[in-house]
Amino acid sequence: ENIKPIESALDKAMKLQGVTFDWKQNDNILSIKQDIGFIAQDVQEVIPELVRENEDGMLSMRHQGIAPILLEAIKELKAEIEELKCKSCNCK
């Protein structure tokens, strides 16, 4: 219920920054030291629906929610490209 299209997906995607990081020893669930992802606090400012807070105040992010944002951002870029293709260019 309450299904709505994602608006301004490209703007949201452009505000996110992917990072590499090292897990703290006490956070290391899968014996992984280096990882790639997002900083939950940063994502929370742009797409708060993707960030959860546990009872200890620790933030986590639903990474699978990034895929729909990126898909819609690609569609927005495609529409911009098609629009630019249709315009005549006086470049020469």
C-alpha positions as CSV (number, residue, x, y, z in Angstrom):
1,E,0.0,0.0,0.0
2,N,1.0,3.6,-0.3
3,I,3.2,2.9,-3.4
4,K,4.8,6.0,-4.9
5,P,7.5,6.5,-7.5
6,I,10.9,7.6,-6.3
7,E,11.3,11.3,-7.0
8,S,14.6,13.1,-7.6
9,A,16.5,9.9,-7.7
10,L,19.5,11.4,-9.5
11,D,19.7,14.2,-7.0
12,K,19.6,11.7,-4.1
13,A,22.3,9.5,-5.7
14,M,24.6,12.5,-6.3
15,K,24.4,13.4,-2.6
16,L,25.7,9.9,-1.6
17,Q,29.3,9.0,-1.2
18,G,30.6,5.4,-1.4
19,V,33.5,4.8,0.9
20,T,36.0,2.1,1.7
21,F,36.5,1.4,5.4
22,D,37.9,-1.0,8.0
23,W,35.6,-2.7,10.5
24,K,36.4,-2.1,14.1
25,Q,37.3,-5.4,15.8
26,N,34.1,-5.5,17.9
27,D,31.9,-4.8,14.9
28,N,33.4,-7.6,12.7
29,I,30.7,-10.1,12.3
30,L,32.1,-12.1,9.3
31,S,35.8,-11.8,10.0
32,I,36.0,-9.1,7.3
33,K,38.5,-6.3,7.9
34,Q,38.1,-4.1,4.8
35,D,34.7,-3.3,3.3
36,I,32.9,-0.9,0.9
37,G,29.7,0.9,1.7
38,F,28.2,4.1,2.9
39,I,28.3,6.0,6.2
40,A,24.8,5.6,7.7
41,Q,24.7,9.1,9.1
42,D,25.3,10.5,5.6
43,V,22.6,8.3,4.1
44,Q,20.2,9.2,6.8
45,E,20.4,12.9,5.8
46,V,19.5,12.0,2.1
47,I,17.3,8.9,2.3
48,P,16.2,8.4,5.9
49,E,14.0,5.4,5.0
50,L,17.1,3.3,4.4
51,V,18.6,3.8,7.9
52,R,17.6,2.0,11.1
53,E,18.6,2.7,14.6
54,N,18.8,-0.1,17.3
55,E,18.1,0.3,21.0
56,D,21.8,1.2,21.6
57,G,21.7,4.1,19.1
58,M,23.8,2.2,16.5
59,L,22.8,3.0,12.9
60,S,22.6,0.4,10.2
61,M,21.6,0.7,6.6
62,R,19.5,-1.4,4.2
63,H,21.9,-1.5,1.3
64,Q,19.4,-3.3,-0.9
65,G,17.4,0.0,-1.0
66,I,20.1,1.7,-3.0
67,A,19.4,-0.3,-6.1
68,P,15.9,1.3,-6.8
69,I,17.4,4.7,-6.3
70,L,20.2,4.0,-8.8
71,L,17.8,2.5,-11.3
72,E,15.6,5.6,-11.3
73,A,18.7,7.8,-11.5
74,I,19.8,5.9,-14.6
75,K,16.3,6.5,-16.1
76,E,16.6,10.2,-15.3
77,L,20.0,10.4,-17.0
78,K,18.7,8.4,-20.0
79,A,15.8,11.0,-20.4
80,E,18.3,13.8,-20.3
81,I,20.5,12.2,-22.9
82,E,17.6,11.6,-25.2
83,E,16.5,15.2,-24.8
84,L,20.0,16.5,-25.6
85,K,20.1,14.2,-28.7
86,C,17.0,15.8,-30.0
87,K,18.3,19.4,-29.7
88,S,20.2,20.8,-32.7
89,C,23.8,21.7,-31.9
90,N,25.6,24.8,-33.2
91,C,28.9,23.5,-31.9
92,K,30.9,23.9,-35.2
